[in-house]
Amino acid sequence: MAKKMVYFFGDVKAEGNAKMKELLGGKGANLAEMSKLGILVPPGFTITTEVCTHFMNTPGKYPKGLEGEVKTALQRVEKIMGSRFGDTKNPLLFSVRSGARISMPGMMESVLNIGLTSATIPGIIAGAGNERFVYDAYRRLITMYSDVVMEKAAGIEPEEGMGIRQQLEREMRKAKSAKGVKDDTELDVDDLKKLVNIFKRKVKQVLKKDFPDDPYDQLWGAISAVFHSWNGKRAVAYRRIENIPADWGTAVNIQTMVFGNMGDNSATGVAFTRDPATGENKFYGEFLVNAQGEDVVAGIRTPQAINEVSKTDASKHLPSLQELMPKLYNQLAKIRTKLEKHYRDMQDVEFTIQDGKLFMLQTRVGKRNGVAAVRMAVEMCQGRLISKEEAIMRVKPEQLDELLHPMLDPKAEKKAEKLAGGLPAGPGGGIGQIVFTADDAEAWADKGKQVVLVRDETSPEDVHGMRAAQAILTAKGGMTSHAALVARGWGKCCIVGCGALNIDSAKKVLSVNGKNLREGDWISLNGTKGIVYGGKVGLVAVDPEKNLHYKKLMSWADKVRRLGIRTNADNPQDARMARKFGAQGIGLCRTEHMFFGPDRITAMRRMILADDEAGRKKALKKLLPLQRKDFTGIFKVMDGLPVTIRTLDPPLHEFLPNDEASQREMAKEMGVSAKAIKDKVQSLHELNPMLGHRGCRLGITYPEITAMQVQAIMEAACRVAKQGVKVHPEIMIPLIGTKAELENQRKVAVDTAKAVLKKAGVRVKYLVGTMIEIPRAALTANEVAEVAEFFSFGTNDLTQMTFGYSRDDAGKFLPDYLSKNILPAEPFQTLDQEGVGQLVDMGIKRGRSSRPDLKVGICGEHGGDPKSIEFCHKVKMNYVSCSPYRVPIARLAAAQAAVTEK
Amino acid sequence: MAKKMVYFFGDVKAEGNAKMKELLGGKGANLAEMSKLGILVPPGFTITTEVCTHFMNTPGKYPKGLEGEVKTALQRVEKIMGSRFGDTKNPLLFSVRSGARISMPGMMESVLNIGLTSATIPGIIAGAGNERFVYDAYRRLITMYSDVVMEKAAGIEPEEGMGIRQQLEREMRKAKSAKGVKDDTELDVDDLKKLVNIFKRKVKQVLKKDFPDDPYDQLWGAISAVFHSWNGKRAVAYRRIENIPADWGTAVNIQTMVFGNMGDNSATGVAFTRDPATGENKFYGEFLVNAQGEDVVAGIRTPQAINEVSKTDASKHLPSLQELMPKLYNQLAKIRTKLEKHYRDMQDVEFTIQDGKLFMLQTRVGKRNGVAAVRMAVEMCQGRLISKEEAIMRVKPEQLDELLHPMLDPKAEKKAEKLAGGLPAGPGGGIGQIVFTADDAEAWADKGKQVVLVRDETSPEDVHGMRAAQAILTAKGGMTSHAALVARGWGKCCIVGCGALNIDSAKKVLSVNGKNLREGDWISLNGTKGIVYGGKVGLVAVDPEKNLHYKKLMSWADKVRRLGIRTNADNPQDARMARKFGAQGIGLCRTEHMFFGPDRITAMRRMILADDEAGRKKALKKLLPLQRKDFTGIFKVMDGLPVTIRTLDPPLHEFLPNDEASQREMAKEMGVSAKAIKDKVQSLHELNPMLGHRGCRLGITYPEITAMQVQAIMEAACRVAKQGVKVHPEIMIPLIGTKAELENQRKVAVDTAKAVLKKAGVRVKYLVGTMIEIPRAALTANEVAEVAEFFSFGTNDLTQMTFGYSRDDAGKFLPDYLSKNILPAEPFQTLDQEGVGQLVDMGIKRGRSSRPDLKVGICGEHGGDPKSIEFCHKVKMNYVSCSPYRVPIARLAAAQAAVTEK
């Protein structure tokens, strides 16, 4: 490695800066930056992430020359501090901390007080004037170091409860109980001296090695341990969840120790330059006098507020930093202003006051919730700190979720009885009485009751009950299970895969962790976090329209974005909601859900049971007025905006009952033999229904179905057009794989539409287009586009077929694939740009090669996923379509894509 | 249309020639050619196929100028014949016949005797000197014309049995019964005169139009009718089966009528320049004195042989043409020599002798069976008539099937009792006693009995019984059903989808068309044609190695082809057979069938039931020696050739029984509870198993399975290598969709292989590669190739996923798709070059972009399909792999691809 490996900072100078996060990690880059800004930081130096990568690739080996660079930087620190590392008179101590490109809080290791040895301890005591403090620090060093360096980094895996840290902690407890005291602080210097010796013996006995008494041994041991911790279990798991590449590596920061626990003139604290919970522009923080950083985090003592506005119920009786140390507070407040102005974003800082001197230990962009993110972005822009485009980029699109869904009252939630955890499939809060069947859900809801539908898993037959319920809870299934998909689509609170539930639907009992709940019992769900509570926790309503910051931000986003945003909606309620959220049309109106209603399913089933076209037509005739009514309602709500309606997609067997009891019931209702129904179910049975007789294949075998649907669409359109509604129907044929299929269905549609329009004597413009969801359709898109007036990418199916994954079954191996890094992300949530994306890009380019003005959108789940939306922007789609609750998210994501492109 | 539309021929001149088949159709082009060659043909002219296309595109309208061109040509004919069309003294008569680019025998219409009107009849009678002959011709004209022109071409669809032809035939029968005679010939001239009047009245009454009495009306009516017949039902159906594009159109040939029925100095006949049944180089044909062409075809009179060598048992007592009319025979024999020399292929000719004068009516390339095709090709080449490359092109690859499979004795077959028909899924003949279960099949076969396995349909659990049976017969399923696929793979006789069968497996009774057959009854199957016979029809064995013409042809093919030919074989027997047939390696050795044997299935099931890795490893340990033995056998047979072995592919649930009885039995056998098995079956259940937990996904979840298989492969390889066998194992990972998957499995394979080789102390070179069968793998082939040493395209799965068709379920809509012309061919039989082919081409190019020497093959069903093989050649694969019996076919197809490319 010819590159520079060590970067010094301190004393208003630094070799690095804030832009070098990739090389120095976030912490290192910001320490350098603060130092350059003239803010006092304990001097030190950063070893780059490239050294980490080298250390991982040639396990345990450092690049040549590193030792020399470290020595040079260390000498520079020694010069500033006027003391030497390992010196017996006036020794320096160091902290050794990790620091990746982006913050991975608590996932990697740190070691403090490096440099305490039998030789340096007397010098430290002389300097600090506090023998107990030094031995306490030494005790901490041994504990930390033996755990992090000697055990973890060495790859030793002790039995449960037999880790060196736990063994040392046991010794500590023994010492306290021998003395009859409770708190660590009650051990005096002699106790600690004895304990230190016991600790050292224990380390030698357990780890077969002496605790190192050479400061350089300690230093290099700690550096290696931090690098090793990049591949520690916790860090690897965290990276997987956060999609952080393994090859980034961490930097290591070696920094002079400062102590907030050197007496009442010392303190340590954390602060945010604005309130991270509300976004309000006020300096917010807390601190502890005579304490170390870990004491603030540990929560043993009640932290004090740094100023009046930061005071809480718990801290209001305690003096603030402003009151206690007004001069230092003013220094801190000035640093706050300087940092925010410099970084142009809210900062999360750590500081230590050592003997009346203020040191900044860290600054980083502060985490914030959705509400705060929106407010800060808008106010910073209005305060001319950032531009509108920057404001747009400041809010993670998903954070808007918090502004849209009613939530469980956070205060009530803290006191509630937690029953179990599951996967957060539908955000927000949901409260209701337990019911176990979809029919009960509907019946109870009809009586005005609030219910939570609890099922092992859900199927399309449960949809009416899911709709009626306040929230949905299932024992099985993952984030892409039926319940999850449907709930997310509606923005309904939902928790799935809650394995702790034992559901006996027959007896209507739910047992969870030894507790039995029955039908009618209340439960509350936090769908954002995936937590189930017993009883009735309160809800807090949210109306984004009342949030002026949100409205302002979205208006900026709408101006900047190029992508149109439509919604997936199958009924007027959803359409209305989506329109309120800013949808510019319907991108996918599925018609199959419409057939599950009790007034329709019978006609649908009669059609399926019919032996010939005449029989089917007779049954379809009954469905026609119902479908027409569905579309009339939707068209009215979407006045002036396009509505894309997909013809029947699922295989017919989905409309028939599977179990014999229901079949018998159906037979009775329809006046046919149970055998006839069983036979039909059998004849329709498919081994791989996903690849079976569905989509346009149905319409080709039974053109009368397509004809009835188009008739209903066009009759509804004519009807509302006569009432003055501006109606733009777009008829969409699903599952097209060849041009000839679309030609066939287009002819049925156009012939039907022409006849309806002629009869009604109205002019209504309509389009006929297709889903692109079969790989072959994308590959031959130039041909398909010759007969398609628009494309809508159905990336759910396209992902299924491009990967060969059944979404219903992939749960058996996808988790394994993610944990083994075989896939970077769940491909049904985030579009696989490399594979599926190729087909999308190819489909658009080829489609437009034969029809340059081809309108192109997406209506799969990915249409609401910000990363995928960015891709849709890049490949020049006209719009994305997503569920109503994701419309604002998509608007913001589309704007961000446009900004990023610039 | 500025182009010439009418081409004259006759009198040793012609405007067209044999190369103009696209424009003039086969018949027209050859009539022109013969005329130019100085062979006497009745003069006439051809209207081009382009006129047909025009007529179809602007329905019923002819291009401008056609009438003029027809008139000019007609006048030229009149001049040669010295008579005029419609003349009252010496009138000309015409035949009007279709003629497409390639022969579509009987699929389109002809009208003869055009020009017979009340005005011309006296002149004809005067010329022919035979009044009865003329009225008989007129009767025939009215029947043909009213049917073909006035009814069919007019689009009139009469009720069943009420067509005009049928009504006229009824009148004919009435006339005969009134007179008390049986044969048409017994009606005298007066009877016919009366009948003609009755016919005319009937036509007027039924079709509301007079029979046209103007010769030009007749002529143009007939021309239009022939053009219309291009889109007639029969023609459309035939085109679909034969893959003839609809836009080719047909030409129309208008030719002077000559009559073979003008007395004993007249005759008509057909001949082949070589024997079409054996290929022997002898002039072969038959004729009838005083007859028309249709009489020869109708088979009412026994045709006479044209010479000694053509005599059969039926005709040996009749004089030959050579004996009867030696001069004319010599003329004909000279024409034979001339035509074969000129056309350089066996010709099928029609001739008519009118009053001692020989006219050739048609010559075309003669159809021939496989045996004859091979012999002719080789002998013509040896006789320097054609080149080796031409010889290669002369045999349809599929025709080789006839040389490979034992067949039912054709003579015995004629006398056998036909029970039912089905789809010809596996060629050749099969005879045996009926059994109804796979176990019975095996048990009976073990006792030395020949059995035919009869099932509703088959599943992987039946494989052992299918193997043991002589032939397989199923009531359900199509050409791609399990039974069909397995049988074709083995080259086993098989008929599927035999809907007339009613099988009661429990009672062991098969009823078919009212007849009951029981277990042990004999049946015989003609798998080439799909016919089931009762009883024991004899078999005729076939050994291609004894066929020297075949051996010669294949040696030429092998020299010319670029593609390697491998085989799909899972056991030593198949491998040996394929090697005998010329296979140059194994391209696909599936390992899953190996686990169904009774000695293995238990261990396999134990592995599946195991709760943890340890349990699985224990069970796999039992499978290891068995697998090793499998591979040892195969390696020995394939000494010196590569063997590609695919690791486990199907989902695990395929190895467990589905029905409760078998589950209970399995539980008993394995000493676990039936519930445990039922639970496992349920937990493994998948909604879309084709897209589920299978292929490399299994190997990634359970690396120990891959490891066991690789260990078995490499241990077997080491073992045989020590015995001096040259072994080239190629380990193939199925269902790869991402590079990371292959990396994962490659590591398992390489680690295992290294360990085995080290332990054995042997050097064996091996490769690790992958199937390309997931669209995503083709799209990202450049990445996949970074870790794959070879690609093998699994076009079965690739077709499933590219189209989104489940092969198991597509039977519900594919027939409809083919009949509606939505698909040009069954995509699982013939590779869809436009869609799936794009992915194949892309996969190869991208794969080789990152690994230029990447070895590429195909192992799907398409590897044995000649059209698909041509594609594989074009996209520069290294080899194709197919079932053993298709190896010779593939060798020839590959050679043809190479010749075509030149």
Interface residues (C-beta under 8 A of the other chain):
Chain A: E686 L687 N688 P689 M690 L691 G692 H693 R697 I700 T701 L735 G737 T738 A740 E741 N744 E773 I774 P775 R776 L779 T780 D797 Q800 M801 T802 F803 G804 Y805 S806 D808 D809 A810 K812 F813 D816 Y817 K820 N821 I822 L823 D832 E834 G835 V836 Q838 L839
Chain B: E686 L687 N688 P689 M690 L691 G692 H693 R697 I700 T701 L735 G737 T738 A740 E741 N744 E773 I774 P775 R776 L779 T780 D797 Q800 M801 T802 F803 G804 Y805 S806 D808 D809 A810 K812 F813 D816 Y817 K820 N821 I822 L823 D832 E834 G835 V836 Q838 L839
